[in-house]
Amino acid sequence: MAEKFRTIKVGNKKKLNYIRMAEILFQTQEEVEFSGLGKAINTAVNCAEYLKRKGYATIQKIETSIVQEETLKSAKILIVMKRTPDFLSRKPLENNNKNEQSGTSQP
């Protein structure tokens, strides 16, 4: 079986965008990876921690490294998460939409 898309490259967007992307990927994937470079490491960690605290996924592996980009070195993180067995029954995307409509969504 070919490996499907499962890596989320975290940048400078709001973390809610990456959390939603992970929730969508967890609908069809057992594992999702967050990859962050430099300042985006904090966002990647916050997204993974949010999904863990909500009970949507568990952290399987964390890898850190230094990446050489021309003359600049940057820190990199890769966080592998596995969805929980009851993830599909929780329907987190529906819960987020209800919270947004009432104005209470704050990951």
C-alpha positions as CSV (number, residue, x, y, z in Angstrom):
1,M,0.0,0.0,0.0
2,A,1.4,3.4,-1.0
3,E,2.0,5.9,1.8
4,K,-0.6,8.6,1.7
5,F,-0.1,12.3,2.5
6,R,0.3,12.7,6.2
7,T,2.9,15.3,6.9
8,I,1.8,18.8,7.9
9,K,4.5,21.4,7.4
10,V,3.9,24.0,10.0
11,G,4.7,27.6,9.2
12,N,3.5,31.0,10.4
13,K,-0.3,30.5,10.0
14,K,-2.6,30.3,13.0
15,K,-2.4,27.0,14.8
16,L,-6.1,26.3,14.4
17,N,-5.4,25.8,10.6
18,Y,-2.9,23.1,11.3
19,I,-5.2,21.5,14.0
20,R,-8.1,21.3,11.5
21,M,-5.8,19.9,8.9
22,A,-4.7,17.2,11.3
23,E,-8.3,16.4,12.2
24,I,-9.2,16.1,8.5
25,L,-6.2,13.8,7.9
26,F,-7.1,11.6,10.9
27,Q,-10.4,10.8,9.2
28,T,-8.5,8.6,6.7
29,Q,-5.0,8.2,8.3
30,E,-3.9,6.4,11.4
31,E,-0.8,8.7,11.8
32,V,-0.1,12.3,11.1
33,E,3.2,14.2,11.3
34,F,3.8,17.8,12.3
35,S,7.1,19.2,10.9
36,G,8.3,22.5,12.1
37,L,11.5,24.5,11.2
38,G,13.0,27.3,13.3
39,K,10.3,29.5,14.8
40,A,7.5,27.2,13.7
41,I,8.7,24.5,16.2
42,N,6.6,26.2,18.9
43,T,3.5,26.0,16.8
44,A,4.1,22.4,15.9
45,V,4.5,21.5,19.6
46,N,1.4,23.5,20.5
47,C,-0.7,21.7,17.9
48,A,0.4,18.3,18.9
49,E,-0.2,19.1,22.6
50,Y,-3.7,20.4,21.8
51,L,-4.7,17.2,20.0
52,K,-3.2,15.1,22.8
53,R,-5.1,17.0,25.5
54,K,-8.3,16.7,23.6
55,G,-7.9,13.0,23.5
56,Y,-7.8,12.9,19.7
57,A,-4.3,11.5,19.3
58,T,-1.2,10.3,21.1
59,I,2.3,11.3,20.5
60,Q,4.3,8.4,19.1
61,K,7.7,9.9,18.3
62,I,9.5,13.2,18.5
63,E,12.6,13.8,16.5
64,T,14.8,16.9,16.5
65,S,17.6,17.8,14.2
66,I,19.7,20.6,12.8
67,V,19.1,21.4,9.1
68,Q,21.7,23.2,6.9
69,E,20.2,25.7,4.5
70,E,23.0,27.3,2.4
71,T,24.9,29.2,5.1
72,L,22.2,29.1,7.8
73,K,21.5,26.3,10.3
74,S,18.0,25.8,11.7
75,A,16.5,23.6,14.3
76,K,13.8,21.2,13.0
77,I,11.2,19.0,14.8
78,L,9.1,16.1,13.6
79,I,6.2,15.0,15.8
80,V,4.4,11.7,14.8
81,M,0.9,11.3,16.2
82,K,-1.4,8.4,16.1
83,R,-5.2,8.9,16.3
84,T,-7.0,7.4,19.3
85,P,-9.2,4.4,18.8
86,D,-12.4,6.5,19.5
87,F,-11.3,9.5,17.4
88,L,-13.8,8.8,14.6
89,S,-16.7,8.5,17.1
90,R,-15.8,11.9,18.7
91,K,-16.3,13.9,15.4
92,P,-14.0,16.8,16.5
93,L,-14.7,18.8,13.3
94,E,-18.4,19.0,14.1
95,N,-17.6,20.1,17.7
96,N,-15.3,22.9,16.4
97,N,-17.9,24.2,14.0
98,K,-20.5,24.4,16.8
99,N,-18.0,26.3,19.1
100,E,-17.2,28.7,16.3
101,Q,-20.8,29.6,15.7
102,S,-21.3,30.3,19.4
103,G,-17.9,32.2,19.5
104,T,-16.2,29.9,22.1
105,S,-13.5,28.3,20.0
106,Q,-10.0,28.8,21.5
107,P,-7.4,26.0,21.0
